[in-house]
Amino acid sequence: MGVGNRPPVPARASSKTLSLADVVESLAAEFASTLGVQTVVIVVRRCQRELDIAGAPSDLLQARARQRLQILDLLQRQADQPSDDDQP
């Protein structure tokens, strides 16, 4: 029991906990121009599954997905740059 005879109050979700839609919306604003919204959605969903399997807190979802998207963004930008081999 909680204080007195009252049942304990359930813990509230952290203010940093965002819904899946919030995470996708936030990261799409950052990465959709280079990677596309569909890629953002796929990465966020995959990260969510991995965190669920590991039993990790959902607060980590946005950070994990952002890290993955940053890597993809960097690879995409490198692929878009002409290499020295492309010049005659």
trRosetta pair geometry for C-beta under 8 A, 3 or more apart (Angstrom, degrees):
i j d omega theta_ij theta_ji phi_ij phi_ji
1 4 7.8 -97 146 94 119 40
1 5 6.2 -44 -174 -146 144 38
1 6 7.1 124 -179 73 93 34
1 7 6.3 -86 -137 -105 65 44
1 8 7.1 167 -179 -34 26 78
2 6 4.7 -47 70 94 114 82
2 7 5.6 63 -2 139 109 19
2 8 3.9 152 -72 -81 101 51
2 9 6.6 68 -105 -12 155 67
3 6 5.9 2 67 49 69 109
13 17 4.5 -92 169 54 108 146
14 17 4.6 112 62 -20 82 97
14 57 7.9 43 9 176 138 133
14 59 5.7 -3 67 -82 146 125
16 59 5.0 50 105 -137 113 108
17 57 7.9 -96 -94 169 103 100
17 58 5.7 63 -139 87 97 108
17 59 5.6 -71 -83 -80 70 77
18 22 3.8 -122 -179 91 108 130
18 23 5.1 135 101 -54 124 81
18 26 7.4 -18 174 -4 166 139
18 61 7.4 -128 60 69 93 120
18 62 6.2 52 38 -47 132 127
19 22 4.6 101 52 2 76 102
19 23 7.2 -142 94 -4 42 85
20 23 5.8 -56 -152 36 32 110
20 24 6.3 30 153 -17 66 107
20 44 6.6 127 -162 145 83 122
20 45 7.6 50 -159 -89 126 67
20 48 6.3 4 -110 -85 110 154
20 61 7.7 -87 -104 162 64 158
21 24 5.8 -54 -145 38 31 110
21 25 6.1 32 156 -21 66 108
22 25 5.8 -55 -145 37 28 111
22 26 6.2 27 157 -18 64 109
23 26 5.9 -57 -147 38 28 110
23 27 6.2 14 161 -6 65 113
23 44 5.4 150 115 -144 115 130
23 61 5.6 -55 -107 119 161 116
23 62 4.8 -141 -128 -86 103 87
23 65 6.4 92 167 40 120 152
24 27 6.2 -65 -142 46 25 101
24 28 5.8 30 159 -26 65 112
24 37 8.0 61 175 -166 102 86
24 40 6.0 117 -152 131 75 107
24 41 5.7 32 -134 -98 127 69
24 44 5.1 -127 -83 30 80 169
25 28 5.8 -54 -141 34 24 113
25 29 6.8 31 156 -24 59 102
26 29 6.0 -55 -162 26 29 112
26 30 7.2 16 147 -9 61 107
26 62 6.7 -2 80 -135 139 123
27 30 5.5 -58 -155 39 42 111
27 31 5.8 -12 166 20 77 115
27 40 5.1 167 111 -156 106 116
27 43 7.8 -121 140 81 152 118
27 44 6.5 170 45 -68 149 119
27 62 7.0 -167 -52 -145 111 80
27 65 5.9 -63 -83 122 162 120
27 66 6.1 -141 -110 -85 110 74
27 69 6.0 152 -171 -11 119 167
28 31 6.7 -79 -125 57 25 77
28 32 4.3 36 -172 -48 73 120
28 37 5.2 26 -135 -119 121 82
28 40 4.7 161 -85 95 74 169
28 41 7.9 23 -75 -49 114 75
29 32 7.0 9 -68 9 13 111
30 66 7.5 18 77 -128 160 95
30 69 7.3 96 98 120 116 142
31 34 6.2 -73 -165 52 61 92
31 35 4.7 -6 159 28 101 122
31 39 7.5 -104 132 92 118 110
31 40 5.6 147 80 -85 115 110
31 69 4.7 -74 -81 173 165 129
31 72 7.8 60 -163 80 136 110
31 73 5.8 -111 -131 -74 102 123
32 35 6.6 -79 -114 63 23 76
32 36 6.1 17 -155 -158 63 12
32 37 4.8 17 -126 -68 115 68
32 40 6.0 -48 -78 -20 78 139
34 73 5.4 77 93 -135 141 88
34 76 5.5 136 160 101 107 143
34 77 6.9 -22 -156 -61 143 86
35 39 4.2 -108 156 77 102 143
35 40 6.3 118 97 -49 120 80
35 69 6.5 -119 6 -154 167 93
35 72 5.8 62 -109 120 133 121
35 73 6.0 -78 -46 -84 115 77
35 76 6.3 -154 -85 -27 76 162
36 39 4.8 92 69 5 89 103
36 40 7.2 -153 100 -6 49 87
37 40 5.5 -56 -154 36 38 115
37 41 6.3 38 151 -21 71 104
38 41 5.7 -52 -148 35 33 112
38 42 6.3 33 154 -19 65 106
39 42 5.7 -54 -146 37 32 112
39 43 6.3 29 157 -17 66 107
39 69 7.7 123 129 -121 103 93
39 72 6.8 -171 167 145 132 156
40 43 6.0 -58 -147 38 27 107
40 44 6.2 24 157 -16 65 110
40 65 7.9 70 -163 169 68 121
40 69 6.5 29 -111 -108 74 135
41 44 6.0 -58 -145 39 27 108
41 45 6.2 24 158 -16 64 110
42 45 6.0 -59 -147 39 26 109
42 46 6.3 25 157 -18 63 109
43 46 5.8 -57 -146 37 29 110
43 47 6.3 28 156 -18 65 108
43 65 5.3 120 129 -150 100 89
43 68 5.1 -177 -162 103 122 129
43 69 5.6 139 107 -68 167 88
43 72 7.2 -117 -79 -5 145 150
44 47 5.8 -56 -147 38 29 110
44 48 6.3 33 153 -23 64 106
44 61 7.0 55 -157 171 81 105
44 65 4.7 25 -98 -124 65 151
45 48 5.6 -53 -148 33 32 114
45 49 6.5 33 154 -19 64 103
46 49 5.8 -53 -152 34 33 111
46 50 6.4 32 151 -18 65 106
47 50 5.6 -54 -147 37 33 112
47 51 6.3 30 155 -17 67 107
47 61 5.8 125 120 -149 114 69
47 64 4.6 157 -156 107 127 116
47 65 4.4 -129 15 -70 161 84
47 68 6.6 -154 -68 7 120 143
48 51 5.9 -57 -147 39 29 108
48 52 6.2 32 153 -22 64 107
48 58 7.5 20 -132 -131 84 92
48 61 5.7 25 -88 -127 75 121
49 52 5.6 -54 -147 35 30 113
49 53 6.4 30 156 -19 65 106
50 53 5.9 -54 -149 35 30 110
50 54 6.3 18 156 -9 64 112
50 64 7.5 -146 77 156 125 153
51 54 5.8 -61 -143 46 31 105
51 56 4.4 -89 -154 65 82 107
51 57 7.6 -59 -178 75 120 25
51 58 6.5 119 127 -102 143 51
51 60 5.9 171 -117 76 134 110
51 61 5.9 -95 3 -82 162 79
51 64 6.8 178 -59 24 117 160
52 55 7.6 30 178 -72 29 33
56 60 5.4 -41 145 36 123 143
57 60 5.8 107 78 -6 76 96
58 61 5.2 -7 -173 -22 65 119
59 62 7.9 -52 176 23 43 95
60 63 5.5 -68 -160 49 55 110
60 64 5.4 51 148 -24 88 111
61 64 6.1 -63 -145 39 24 106
61 65 6.1 15 163 -12 64 113
62 65 6.0 -59 -141 42 27 106
62 66 6.0 30 159 -23 65 109
63 66 5.8 -54 -144 35 27 112
63 67 6.5 30 156 -22 62 105
64 67 5.9 -54 -153 32 29 112
64 68 6.7 25 153 -14 63 106
65 68 5.8 -56 -150 39 34 110
65 69 6.1 31 154 -17 68 109
66 69 5.7 -58 -143 41 30 109
66 70 6.2 37 155 -26 65 104
67 70 5.8 -51 -149 30 28 113
67 71 6.9 28 153 -17 60 103
68 71 5.8 -56 -157 34 34 111
68 72 6.5 29 150 -14 67 107
69 72 5.5 -53 -145 41 37 111
69 73 6.0 42 153 -25 68 106
70 73 5.6 -52 -144 35 30 115
70 74 6.4 32 155 -20 63 104
71 74 5.8 -54 -150 35 30 111
71 75 6.5 27 153 -15 64 107
72 75 5.7 -57 -148 40 32 110
72 76 6.1 34 153 -22 67 107
73 76 5.7 -54 -146 36 29 113
73 77 6.4 28 155 -18 64 106
74 77 5.9 -54 -147 36 30 109
74 78 6.4 29 154 -18 64 107
75 78 5.7 -55 -148 37 31 111
75 79 6.3 32 154 -20 65 107
76 79 5.7 -56 -148 36 30 111
76 80 6.4 28 153 -20 64 108
77 80 5.7 -56 -148 35 32 112
77 81 6.8 35 154 -27 64 102
78 81 5.9 -52 -153 24 34 111
82 86 4.7 -107 -168 61 94 147
82 87 7.3 87 150 -49 123 86
83 86 5.2 114 58 -9 68 99
84 87 6.2 -52 -166 23 44 110
